[in-house]
Amino acid sequence: MVDVSVSTDACPGIKLAWPLDFPFSSYPWQRHEDPSELGYEFSAVDCGRDFYVRSLKCFRTVSDDGNPCLECRAASKDIARLAELARSAPRHTSHRFLTRQQLDGLLSERNASLNTLKLKVRLYDHDYCYDIDKVFLQILNYGRKCARTIRRQDDFNRFVMAVASNDVPRLQQLVRQGLKERVSILKLVNRIEASLDDVYHARGYSSKDHDISMLVFRLGGRKLLYALNHHISIPSLRTLRRHMHFTRLMPSLGQPTSQEITFNMTEIFGCKIKDWDTPLPRHVKYSSGMSIFWDEVSQEEVSCYFPHADAIGGLCREHSHRVDKRLTTFDSAEAVATALADGTVHYGKEASVIALGSFGTSLRGAFPVVFSPTCKSETPQQSADLLHRVIDCWRDNYADEVGPIWSFASDGDAGRRAMVYQLFMKHQIGEDHHLYKYLGQMSGLNLCVGDGDITADFDWKHLLKRFGRLLRTTQGIIVGDTVINHEILAAHLRDHPELSELEVQRLLNPADAQDVPRAVSFLQAVYSISSLPRDGCSPTQLHERRIIGVIGQTLNAFMDPFIRPSWNITQQITSLSKYAHLAFALFRAYGTSFMPHQLYGDTQTSVKNIVFCIAKQQELD
């Protein structure tokens, strides 16, 4: 018996008031193959006879008077219409809308017609007895087919009832495996019943199942994964270990050491390069270069214990050497607490993450190799030492297998900018350099590189956000004697036929400076101002639109290559070259009134890095 009692708040649905006798044969169960066809679904069965249904639009709560919700009560009208069709169906109604009783009636009529036909033919002519025997055989075959069809219909009804009345674990996998084995619908029903009795367990996990289990394991640990494995049959931890590679990453307790960096590189890249195939014509194993990324992520300002090192983590790398992080005695723990209290050492405000990414297609994504808390007091020289350590570890271990480092990318942090220009503007390539044949004829291109021909780069998303912040300020951009700031842009954007006042305010709102899509939309809107109708504009407005057109073309020339995936590399590099020349001319004429020198230098450095990386790829190919 299924318990159909509900709480005082949950809607229990309504009892299926079927006016015809024998509901198992007079109700069209097959209509529930498509749940949305009837507008309601079965919710419970009482004593195997009383059925309860719930509307697909059920409010899930009872009405104020304690009765089922209005949507469930309205389902009684659908049931009445269905009963009327079951009581008397119009002639030529499709068989899939008929009940078993009606199908039995049609079959009886067909048998009676066949018997009448047989009698008439026998009485008509005895010379055709041979052909009549063939007809009899065909009639018998048709009868068997009809009986088999009715049995299959019964099996389908059982399947629908089993699915509608029970929460079958891993139903999709069970049905998929059955289709793969080409089993009958009766066999599927038997497997469902065995699954409900915890006798049969559907297998055949997909990569999506493994990903969900891994997510559960990472967020909730072993116990949550164990519970969900038994309740909804997701892959267990043992199954995950057989089918997925578990990457162990070692965070740094102080200044990252070469051993820690190499360990993380081995964990990530060691398993990836085993299955790589090297094309025969190539003399090197890699097909492209690598880039280093450095950024910070937020972390809780708390300490933690790392069993593998028997030490305290979470302290800033700049000052953690002042205390003994090993918990050898109780006094050592007290010494760390005292040092935190008097400011000798600090909790990490953020965690520095240094990652590696490939320019090729076989290794996509950013792979972190350094995790180190920082209190943001690190000097550019200390940052440079850490970066050199990462570069050396990569060169000694995986540069020959995966690819050399071509560039270093940062987010434009002011403290790191000095390090970027010190490290990656050391040498100027000469005529004997292997890249000079590609870059030597580009007049105006900065040919300075760092050790190993590494060039600097800045995240283009951060640069677009900085463009947007610049245009939203009161100072804005000054070209000649014309100031283009948020007030001027607002006045012109209000003339845009596709932008409402609310959208204009949203684009100019400086509150969320990290919203990259809004920055892209804002720069595109600025560019579109130059194409607005000029009828009725004053001379001042016409002049402002000409200046805005120049600014919009300049900034969009930098943005378009990054947001237009349909462009080929020629279109992309042409647009970036356009930005570089326009920005140079405007900055040369108007200086920091046009753009802060930090933003100008970062964008030109980014364009230069793209040109260098293309040249390096050409040389490698």
C-alpha positions, -999 to 999 in steps of 0.1 A, spaced: 0 0 0 13 34 -9 9 61 17 -11 89 1 -13 111 32 3 145 29 13 173 52 -9 202 58 9 223 32 17 199 3 -10 194 -23 -20 157 -24 -36 158 -59 -70 144 -65 -84 108 -66 -89 95 -102 -127 95 -104 -131 71 -133 -168 66 -141 -164 34 -161 -161 -1 -147 -129 -20 -148 -104 10 -150 -75 -14 -158 -91 -21 -192 -113 10 -197 -86 36 -190 -62 46 -219 -29 41 -200 -8 45 -231 -18 82 -233 7 89 -205 37 81 -227 38 118 -234 34 135 -199 23 168 -214 -5 153 -236 -31 149 -208 -20 178 -185 -18 156 -154 3 127 -141 -1 98 -116 12 107 -82 2 77 -60 -16 43 -59 -36 31 -29 -42 -7 -25 -35 -12 -62 -69 1 -72 -73 38 -62 -52 61 -83 -43 97 -75 -33 122 -101 -17 156 -99 -18 184 -125 14 193 -143 8 229 -132 2 219 -96 10 247 -71 24 220 -47 5 236 -18 -31 231 -7 -58 258 -10 -68 280 19 -97 256 26 -74 226 29 -85 211 -4 -61 203 -33 -50 233 -53 -71 248 -81 -50 233 -109 -54 198 -95 -91 202 -91 -93 215 -127 -77 183 -139 -111 166 -132 -124 182 -164 -96 166 -184 -105 132 -168 -142 137 -177 -133 144 -213 -111 114 -214 -139 92 -199 -163 105 -225 -139 94 -253 -134 60 -235 -172 56 -233 -180 63 -269 -152 71 -294 -161 84 -328 -157 61 -358 -122 62 -373 -106 74 -341 -69 67 -341 -61 34 -322 -35 51 -300 -64 71 -283 -85 40 -276 -87 19 -244 -81 -18 -242 -118 -25 -241 -124 -5 -273 -95 -23 -290 -109 -56 -279 -142 -46 -293 -127 -36 -327 -108 -69 -327 -141 -88 -321 -158 -69 -349 -129 -77 -372 -130 -115 -363 -168 -115 -369 -163 -98 -403 -136 -124 -413 -159 -153 -402 -187 -138 -423 -164 -134 -453 -151 -170 -450 -187 -183 -450 -197 -162 -480 -167 -173 -500 -173 -210 -492 -209 -207 -503 -201 -188 -534 -178 -212 -552 -162 -246 -542 -136 -243 -570 -117 -217 -549 -111 -238 -518 -73 -237 -523 -73 -199 -523 -97 -199 -494 -73 -220 -473 -47 -193 -480 -71 -167 -467 -77 -187 -436 -40 -189 -430 -37 -152 -434 -66 -146 -410 -49 -168 -384 -17 -149 -388 -35 -116 -384 -52 -129 -353 -19 -139 -338 -4 -105 -347 -34 -87 -330 -30 -109 -299 7 -102 -298 0 -65 -302 -24 -65 -273 1 -83 -251 28 -57 -261 3 -30 -253 -2 -45 -218 35 -46 -213 38 -9 -223 11 -1 -198 30 -19 -171 61 0 -181 43 33 -179 27 24 -145 61 13 -131 77 46 -142 48 68 -130 44 51 -97 80 47 -85 113 66 -84 134 42 -104 172 47 -98 192 54 -130 162 49 -152 178 65 -182 208 42 -180 186 12 -174 165 19 -206 197 28 -226 213 -5 -217 181 -24 -226 180 -7 -260 216 -16 -265 209 -53 -257 177 -52 -278 156 -66 -249 118 -66 -249 96 -42 -231 86 -70 -207 123 -75 -199 126 -38 -192 97 -39 -168 112 -69 -150 145 -50 -147 127 -20 -133 110 -42 -107 144 -58 -99 160 -24 -96 133 -13 -71 140 -44 -51 177 -35 -51 185 -67 -70 195 -51 -104 218 -21 -107 221 -3 -140 257 4 -151 273 21 -180 283 55 -165 289 84 -189 316 111 -186 288 134 -173 281 109 -144 318 109 -136 320 147 -136 289 150 -113 305 125 -89 338 144 -89 319 176 -82 301 159 -53 334 145 -40 352 179 -42 324 199 -26 310 174 0 338 148 5 337 110 8 306 108 30 283 128 7 295 108 -23 289 76 -5 253 87 5 244 98 -31 260 67 -46 236 46 -25 206 68 -31 207 79 -67 234 55 -79 261 79 -91 296 65 -95 314 56 -63 348 68 -53 364 35 -64 348 39 -98 361 75 -100 396 63 -93 395 38 -121 382 62 -147 396 96 -138 430 110 -130 431 127 -96 455 157 -97 472 165 -64 484 201 -62 508 212 -34 502 247 -21 533 266 -9 536 272 29 561 300 23 581 311 -7 574 285 -35 603 262 -39 615 245 -71 605 211 -57 569 223 -51 567 238 -85 581 208 -102 557 185 -83 527 204 -95 540 205 -131 545 167 -130 510 161 -115 494 181 -143 515 176 -174 531 142 -166 500 122 -174 491 144 -205 522 139 -225 523 101 -223 496 97 -250 509 124 -273 520 113 -307 548 132 -325 543 138 -362 571 121 -381 583 152 -402 588 173 -371 621 176 -352 604 187 -320 576 171 -300 556 203 -294 536 222 -320 532 256 -302 544 276 -273 532 283 -238 522 314 -218 525 321 -181 496 337 -163 498 354 -129 468 366 -109 454 367 -74 423 351 -60 405 358 -27 410 336 3 399 334 39 424 351 63 428 320 85 455 295 91 451 257 84 470 225 90 487 205 62 493 169 73 517 161 45 541 187 59 530 187 95 530 225 92 508 256 93 495 271 60 477 303 52 505 326 63 519 352 38 549 341 19 567 375 24 571 370 62 563 334 70 601 327 72 601 346 105 584 318 123 587 281 126 557 267 107 564 231 118 541 221 148 568 202 167 556 214 202 529 234 218 553 263 222 558 265 184 520 269 180 520 297 206 549 314 189 530 315 156 499 330 174 521 356 191 537 366 158 503 369 141 492 392 170 522 415 169 523 418 131 556 399 127 537 376 102 503 380 85 476 359 72 475 358 34 450 385 21 450 368 -13 465 338 -29 488 342 -59 481 317 -86 506 312 -114 493 290 -143 505 278 -177 485 277 -209 493 265 -244 488 283 -277 480 250 -294 448 231 -297 458 198 -280 462 213 -246 435 238 -238 430 257 -205 450 272 -177 469 248 -155 480 262 -121 514 253 -108 519 277 -79 495 286 -50 510 309 -25 493 333 0 504 369 0 499 400 21 505 422 -10 538 437 3 560 418 -22 585 440 -41 589 437 -79 623 421 -74 608 394 -52 581 388 -78 607 385 -105 627 359 -85 595 338 -81 587 341 -118 623 331 -127 619 301 -106 588 290 -124 604 296 -158 635 276 -149 615 247 -136 595 246 -169 626 249 -190 644 220 -172 614 196 -172 587 201 -198 598 228 -224 612 201 -247 580 180 -245 551 206 -243 567 238 -257 588 267 -246 574 298 -228 566 325 -253 549 351 -232 540 362 -196 505 376 -191 493 397 -161 462 416 -152 479 450 -152 486 451 -114 505 483 -107 530 465 -85 537 439 -111 539 462 -141 574 474 -131 586 437 -129 570 431 -164 590 459 -181 622 450 -162 621 413 -172 607 414 -207 623 445 -222 659 435 -217 673 427 -251 665 440 -286 666 413 -313 692 420 -340 695 410 -377 710 377 -368 680 367 -347 657 340 -362 626 363 -357 641 393 -374 632 381 -408 595 383 -398 596 414 -376 626 435 -388 607 453 -415 578 464 -392 587 501 -386 577 513 -352 575 478 -336 592 475 -302 617 446 -307 628 443 -271 623 409 -254 633 391 -222 655 361 -216 644 332 -239 626 357 -262 597 359 -238 574 389 -243 550 405 -219 512 405 -223 482 419 -204 447 404 -202 426 419 -229 395 417 -207 411 439 -181 421 463 -208 386 466 -221 373 472 -186 399 500 -182 388 515 -215 352 516 -201 363 531 -167 382 558 -186 352 569 -206 329 568 -176 350 593 -156 345 630 -154 379 637 -169 372 613 -198 393 615 -230 405 648 -243 412 652 -280 424 687 -289 401 710 -269 372 686 -268 364 665 -237 345 633 -242 333 621 -208 303 603 -194 280 634 -196 288 639 -233 284 602 -241 251 601 -222 237 630 -243 246 613 -276 236 578 -265 201 591 -257 197 598 -294 203 561 -302 170 546 -314 178 512 -300 188 523 -265 163 532 -238 171 556 -209 175 527 -186 200 510 -209 220 542 -213 222 545 -175 232 509 -172 260 513 -197 273 544 -180 270 530 -144 305 527 -130 294 506 -100 304 471 -114 338 477 -129 343 439 -134 314 434 -158 332 425 -190 301 420 -212 288 455 -201 322 470 -210 320 453 -245 284 466 -250 295 501 -239 324 503 -263 302 491 -292 276 517 -283 302 544 -283 314 533 -317 278 534 -331 273 571 -321 292 581 -353 266 565 -375 236 582 -359 216 606 -380 230 642 -379 198 660 -387 191 687 -362 226 685 -346 243 717 -336 279 724 -348 291 715 -314 273 682 -314 286 674 -349 322 681 -338 317 659 -307 304 631 -328 334 633 -351 357 631 -321 337 602 -306 339 584 -340 377 586 -339 378 573 -303 352 546 -311 372 534 -341 404 533 -321 391 513 -291 370 490 -312 400 482 -334 416 468 -303 384 450 -291 371 434 -323 398 408 -328 390 393 -294 352 392 -297 348 381 -334 357 344 -336 347 344 -373 377 366 -382 408 350 -397 442 359 -384 448 385 -412 417 404 -402 426 403 -366 462 415 -370 451 442 -394 426 455 -368 453 454 -340 477 473 -363 451 499 -369 447 504 -332 484 506 -326 489 533 -352 458 553 -342 466 551 -305 502 561 -312 491 592 -332 466 603 -306 489 597 -277 518 615 -294 495 645 -300 476 647 -267 496 626 -243 480 615 -210 450 637 -218 440 611 -243 449 580 -223 469 573 -191 504 562 -200 500 529 -181 469 519 -202 486 530 -234 518 510 -226 498 479 -216 477 479 -248 507 484 -271 526 457 -252 496 434 -257 496 441 -295 533 436 -297 531 402 -279 505 390 -304 527 399 -333 557 382 -317 537 350 -310 525 348 -346 561 352 -358 573 324 -333 545 301 -346 555 308 -382 591 300 -374 580 267 -356 558 257 -385 
